[in-house]
Amino acid sequence: MAPFVVTKKVRTSHKMNTSPQWSH
């Protein structure tokens, strides 16, 4: 997996899942 792809996925999940755990 490419690093930029993982980052994009994480950013999308962070926006979709606004959970306290993702509030780093």
C-alpha positions, 0 to 999 in steps of 0.5 A: 500500500502506498503511504499517500493512499493510507493517509487519504484513507485515514483523513477520510475516516477522521472526517467521517468518524468524528470520535474522541479517539481520532482527535489526536 
